[in-house]
Structure formats: C-alpha cells, structure tokens
Amino acid sequence: MCKMLKDLWTRLKETDKPIVLYGMGNGADKIYNELKRRGIDISGIFATAEFVRQKNVYGFDLLSYDAIKEKLGDMVVLVCFGSAREEVFCEVKRIAHEQELYFPDVPVYGTDIFDIEYVNAHRQQLERVYNSLADQKSKETFKNIVMYKLTGECEYLYKCEVSPDEPYNSFFTLTDSETYLDLGAYNGDTVLDFKGRVASYNKIIAVEPNGRSFKKLCENTADISNIICHNVYISDSEKLIEISKGRGRGTSVKSGGISVLANSVDNIINGEKITLLKADVEGEEIPMLKGATKAICENFPKMQIACYHRSDDLWTIPEAVSEISENYDIYIRHFPYLPAWDTNYYFVPKCF
C-alpha cells in the first residue's frame, strides 16, 4: 500500500512552482506551520474576493485569486479551509482547472501528519481495519480516504462521497422505537434530522457541552416530545475539565479554557436502554467509547461515530469498538465535504 507513492509534502518540497495558500484562520495556521517545519516556503496568500481586505498575513498582502494569478501565474494552491457548500465546491473546481490544487490533510486535533512515514508506521493497523470492513463500498471509501490524506487530491473524495441518506437506505436501518443518544448535538440539527427519518421513537437524549450551542439546542427542540438535553462534556468518567471557548461546533479539551463538568455515557444514561448512538465529540471519541462500555455490551446499539478529527481515527475507533465487542459489522462512509470531514464509521450489531 502506497510504497512508491509520493505524498503531498514531498511533492511540495520538490516543486518549482510558487506555493500559495487559499484561505485564512486556524487551518491556514496549521498548514503554514507544517510547511515551515519542513522548510517549504510560500509565495503568497489569497481569499475569496468578498473576504479580501487590506491585511498582511504571514508577511504577505492578502489578495484575490485573480490578483495573485496575475502576479504569479502558474502556481500550487493549498486550500486551507473546509466546506460542504456547493458554491465552494464549484469555485475549488474552477481554480483546480487552472492551477495545481490540493487540500492538505492536517488533523483537527493532534499533531500527527498523515504522510508516507506515518502510513508505513501504521500499515498493519490500516490493513487490519480495511480487511474487517463489511462491504465493498466501505473498502473503496477507506482506500480513497487514505489516498486523499496522503496526496491532498480532492478527486479521491469525489470518488467516494455518498448522500447522507445512503446509509439509512442500505445498512443502517432505523425503526420507529429507537432510543437515540446524540453526543455532540450542537444546535439540534442532528436531532431534527433523526426525527425526520422516523415516524415515531421512544426517546431522545441530546448531549452538548458548549453553552451557546446548548441554548440553541434547547430552543430548537422545545416542541419535540420525549427529549432530554444535557449540557455536559462527554468523556470516560465524571470529572471537571477545561474546554475551548469556541462558539461553533469545535468545543474541545484545552488547558486554560472554561471549566466544565464531563461525564461518561454510562453515567448519563444510568442503565437506560439505548438503541442508536451518534457521536461527533471533537476528537474525544476514544474516551467516549471507554465510558460507554457497559451501554455497548448490554444494549448493542447501532452507532455512527465521526472519524475525521485525529489522524489515527481510521484505526483507533474500530479497534476500540472491537475491544469492547466483536458483535459489530463495520462500515465507513464519506459525505460531500472538502477536506475529508463528515466521514463516519457505522457499527451495526450482528445477528446473534
């Protein structure tokens, strides 16, 4: 697997073209710092026209794409943000038609970079997970995600993307008597999505740690029956932790942040039978699973678990579930998003 392939970072080291960043913010900072660590220089930075201001970033004037194209001509473009918006996809494809364009894979959390050395160091884990996947689509998705992470080429993501409806129409069938545990419920969007997919249900338990998002969650689900909302951070046990002060989905453990209560799934549900678990908990999926051991072993819920936050999510998440129980078929799907965000593992209990 990938022995002769040059990863993105090697290509960037060897290119004679000027390298430019497209976008600003945390993603740009991570990519810029990784380039700097590897001794790779950039020649400029640009943003979508409506975001261009008189601003200096990394020592360069922030330009529009047309302005930087006029200045540099043929170049390598590194996209530094994520999006699922169709207009963004169209703009990326337009630029990619004119320039050599990549989406560098830098982890949302952690520092491990998914390059050739990283793949070679974890080859056995990757191959073991690949061989355990339950259908051909999962295997194709897994290979394409690995190839994307290595090369930064978004064509690999286009090859494997499916509609968010596809799992529910094939292997992840919902019933009308689910008890749904939504971990990382944000503003209630995933609760509302679940409610729209079933005629009825038993109960919804929604968990969101961010105070602002929790308020919106409660407001947006106020008319829903049989729902309980918890403003708590999910971890492996009950404890106080410090989390980031972010306003969006990205609430994560961060020293010096806001002190909040964390608790485990097993403590929160307190013996209640759950049938469906969704988790998008910002890189804390492994502690979450450790704190859900009893619920998984006793209930064998269907599970959808995000696997795009950390570089090792591709194998640590299925390994953690398998250590708890081998009674699951494992699937992976990627929904339209650049970079490889909105990628999830699905764990479906086997027939006894």
FENDAQUI-V825226 format. One record per residue. N is the residue number from 1. RES is the residue in three letters. PHI is phi in radians with two decimals (* if undefined). OMEGA is omega in whole degrees, 0 to 359 (NA if undefined). Layout:
# FENDAQUI-V825226
N|RES|PHI|OMEGA  N|RES|PHI|OMEGA
This chain:
# FENDAQUI-V825226
1|MET|*|167  2|CYS|1.18|185  3|LYS|-1.13|185  4|MET|-1.67|185  5|LEU|-1.36|172  6|LYS|-1.54|177  7|ASP|-1.38|184  8|LEU|-1.01|186  9|TRP|-1.16|175  10|THR|-1.20|177  11|ARG|-1.03|181  12|LEU|-1.14|178  13|LYS|-1.14|187  14|GLU|-1.65|186  15|THR|-1.21|174  16|ASP|-1.68|181  17|LYS|-1.38|172  18|PRO|-1.14|180  19|ILE|-1.83|180  20|VAL|-2.24|178  21|LEU|-1.74|177  22|TYR|-1.98|180  23|GLY|1.95|181  24|MET|-2.25|176  25|GLY|1.70|185  26|ASN|-1.06|179  27|GLY|-1.09|178  28|ALA|-1.10|179  29|ASP|-1.05|181  30|LYS|-1.12|180  31|ILE|-1.19|178  32|TYR|-1.04|181  33|ASN|-1.15|178  34|GLU|-1.20|175  35|LEU|-1.06|180  36|LYS|-1.08|179  37|ARG|-1.06|182  38|ARG|-1.62|178  39|GLY|1.27|181  40|ILE|-1.89|182  41|ASP|-1.58|172  42|ILE|-1.90|182  43|SER|-2.02|180  44|GLY|2.88|180  45|ILE|-2.57|178  46|PHE|-2.39|179  47|ALA|-2.44|174  48|THR|-1.00|191  49|ALA|-0.86|184  50|GLU|-1.23|179  51|PHE|-1.76|181  52|VAL|-1.29|177  53|ARG|-2.32|174  54|GLN|-1.28|187  55|LYS|-2.53|177  56|ASN|-1.87|182  57|VAL|-2.22|181  58|TYR|0.96|179  59|GLY|1.51|180  60|PHE|-2.11|173  61|ASP|-1.20|177  62|LEU|-1.28|185  63|LEU|-2.08|168  64|SER|-1.47|178  65|TYR|-1.07|181  66|ASP|-1.06|181  67|ALA|-1.19|182  68|ILE|-1.30|175  69|LYS|-1.16|178  70|GLU|-1.12|182  71|LYS|-1.35|189  72|LEU|-1.92|181  73|GLY|1.29|181  74|ASP|-1.33|186  75|MET|-2.62|173  76|VAL|-1.81|182  77|VAL|-1.82|176  78|LEU|-1.92|181  79|VAL|-1.40|191  80|CYS|-2.03|181  81|PHE|-2.50|178  82|GLY|-2.11|179  83|SER|-2.85|171  84|ALA|-2.03|184  85|ARG|-1.38|184  86|GLU|-1.07|181  87|GLU|-1.15|176  88|VAL|-1.23|176  89|PHE|-0.98|181  90|CYS|-1.12|180  91|GLU|-1.16|178  92|VAL|-1.07|180  93|LYS|-1.15|178  94|ARG|-1.11|180  95|ILE|-1.17|180  96|ALA|-1.11|177  97|HIS|-1.23|183  98|GLU|-1.82|187  99|GLN|-2.33|171  100|GLU|-1.35|190  101|LEU|-2.25|179  102|TYR|-2.41|168  103|PHE|-1.91|180  104|PRO|-1.03|178  105|ASP|-1.57|172  106|VAL|-2.05|187  107|PRO|-1.18|175  108|VAL|-1.11|177  109|TYR|-2.30|183  110|GLY|1.54|186  111|THR|-2.12|183  112|ASP|-1.20|178  113|ILE|-1.75|186  114|PHE|-1.45|178  115|ASP|-1.90|184  116|ILE|-1.02|180  117|GLU|-1.08|180  118|TYR|-1.15|178  119|VAL|-1.09|180  120|ASN|-1.10|180  121|ALA|-1.22|184  122|HIS|-2.11|183  123|ARG|-1.01|183  124|GLN|-1.10|179  125|GLN|-1.10|181  126|LEU|-1.10|181  127|GLU|-1.18|180  128|ARG|-1.13|178  129|VAL|-1.16|179  130|TYR|-0.94|182  131|ASN|-1.22|181  132|SER|-1.58|185  133|LEU|-1.20|195  134|ALA|-1.50|180  135|ASP|-2.50|184  136|GLN|-1.15|178  137|LYS|-1.06|178  138|SER|-1.12|180  139|LYS|-1.15|177  140|GLU|-1.13|179  141|THR|-1.09|181  142|PHE|-1.02|180  143|LYS|-1.08|181  144|ASN|-1.18|177  145|ILE|-1.13|178  146|VAL|-1.06|180  147|MET|-1.13|176  148|TYR|-1.06|183  149|LYS|-1.03|179  150|LEU|-1.30|190  151|THR|-1.78|185  152|GLY|1.27|183  153|GLU|-1.54|186  154|CYS|-1.24|177  155|GLU|-1.02|179  156|TYR|-1.15|178  157|LEU|-1.29|177  158|TYR|-1.04|183  159|LYS|-1.12|189  160|CYS|-1.94|183  161|GLU|-1.26|177  162|VAL|-2.33|175  163|SER|-1.19|175  164|PRO|-1.02|178  165|ASP|-1.39|189  166|GLU|-1.00|179  167|PRO|-1.02|182  168|TYR|-1.20|180  169|ASN|-1.55|183  170|SER|-2.22|190  171|PHE|-1.90|187  172|PHE|-1.94|187  173|THR|-1.27|177  174|LEU|-1.71|175  175|THR|-1.87|178  176|ASP|-1.67|178  177|SER|-2.39|182  178|GLU|-1.30|162  179|THR|-1.89|192  180|TYR|-1.75|175  181|LEU|-1.85|184  182|ASP|-1.85|181  183|LEU|-1.74|188  184|GLY|1.55|187  185|ALA|-1.36|177  186|TYR|0.92|183  187|ASN|-1.74|179  188|GLY|1.74|184  189|ASP|-1.09|181  190|THR|-1.35|173  191|VAL|-1.12|180  192|LEU|-1.15|177  193|ASP|-1.11|177  194|PHE|-1.04|183  195|LYS|-1.05|179  196|GLY|-1.33|183  197|ARG|-1.73|182  198|VAL|-2.22|177  199|ALA|-1.33|178  200|SER|-2.71|180  201|TYR|-2.78|180  202|ASN|-1.49|185  203|LYS|-2.86|174  204|ILE|-2.15|174  205|ILE|-2.06|185  206|ALA|-1.93|184  207|VAL|-2.15|179  208|GLU|-2.53|184  209|PRO|-1.44|184  210|ASN|-1.29|185  211|GLY|-1.07|180  212|ARG|-1.15|180  213|SER|-1.15|179  214|PHE|-1.09|178  215|LYS|-1.07|178  216|LYS|-1.16|177  217|LEU|-0.99|181  218|CYS|-1.12|179  219|GLU|-1.14|186  220|ASN|-1.32|180  221|THR|-2.00|185  222|ALA|-1.06|182  223|ASP|-1.62|181  224|ILE|-1.60|180  225|SER|-1.54|175  226|ASN|0.94|176  227|ILE|-2.25|174  228|ILE|-2.15|180  229|CYS|-1.95|180  230|HIS|-2.08|175  231|ASN|-1.64|185  232|VAL|-2.61|177  233|TYR|-1.54|182  234|ILE|-1.53|177  235|SER|-2.56|183  236|ASP|-1.67|182  237|SER|-2.87|177  238|GLU|-1.45|182  239|LYS|-2.98|172  240|LEU|-1.64|177  241|ILE|-2.35|176  242|GLU|-1.91|182  243|ILE|-2.16|180  244|SER|-1.13|182  245|LYS|-1.70|183  246|GLY|-1.07|182  247|ARG|-1.67|185  248|GLY|-1.75|181  249|ARG|-1.26|193  250|GLY|-1.41|176  251|THR|-1.33|186  252|SER|-2.54|177  253|VAL|-1.11|181  254|LYS|-2.69|179  255|SER|-1.10|180  256|GLY|1.52|180  257|GLY|-1.53|181  258|ILE|-1.46|178  259|SER|-1.41|181  260|VAL|-2.38|176  261|LEU|-1.45|173  262|ALA|-1.96|177  263|ASN|-2.65|182  264|SER|-1.67|175  265|VAL|-1.01|183  266|ASP|-1.05|178  267|ASN|-1.24|183  268|ILE|-1.18|183  269|ILE|-1.43|172  270|ASN|0.89|176  271|GLY|1.53|179  272|GLU|-1.23|181  273|LYS|-1.36|174  274|ILE|-1.91|181  275|THR|-2.01|184  276|LEU|-2.51|181  277|LEU|-2.21|172  278|LYS|-2.07|181  279|ALA|-2.34|170  280|ASP|-2.38|194  281|VAL|-2.04|167  282|GLU|0.92|174  283|GLY|1.47|180  284|GLU|-1.84|182  285|GLU|-1.12|181  286|ILE|-1.21|173  287|PRO|-0.99|178  288|MET|-1.01|181  289|LEU|-1.12|178  290|LYS|-1.07|180  291|GLY|-1.49|179  292|ALA|-2.06|186  293|THR|-1.01|181  294|LYS|-1.12|181  295|ALA|-1.07|181  296|ILE|-1.21|182  297|CYS|-1.15|183  298|GLU|-1.54|188  299|ASN|-1.88|186  300|PHE|0.81|180  301|PRO|-1.24|165  302|LYS|-1.09|183  303|MET|-2.36|171  304|GLN|-2.03|186  305|ILE|-2.24|179  306|ALA|-1.08|183  307|CYS|-2.37|183  308|TYR|-2.18|185  309|HIS|-1.41|183  310|ARG|-2.08|182  311|SER|-1.07|183  312|ASP|-1.61|180  313|ASP|-1.00|184  314|LEU|-1.03|178  315|TRP|-2.03|183  316|THR|-1.20|181  317|ILE|-1.20|177  318|PRO|-1.10|177  319|GLU|-1.11|181  320|ALA|-1.13|178  321|VAL|-1.15|181  322|SER|-1.13|177  323|GLU|-1.18|178  324|ILE|-1.34|180  325|SER|-2.73|175  326|GLU|-1.67|183  327|ASN|-1.56|182  328|TYR|-2.28|164  329|ASP|-1.52|188  330|ILE|-2.00|177  331|TYR|-2.20|173  332|ILE|-2.42|178  333|ARG|-2.44|176  334|HIS|-2.13|177  335|PHE|-1.61|183  336|PRO|-0.97|179  337|TYR|-2.92|173  338|LEU|-2.16|0  339|PRO|-1.30|190  340|ALA|-1.44|174  341|TRP|-1.37|185  342|ASP|1.02|173  343|THR|-2.00|187  344|ASN|-2.34|165  345|TYR|-1.54|174  346|TYR|-2.15|180  347|PHE|-2.05|185  348|VAL|-1.96|182  349|PRO|-1.08|178  350|LYS|-1.35|175  351|CYS|-1.21|179  352|PHE|-1.36|NA
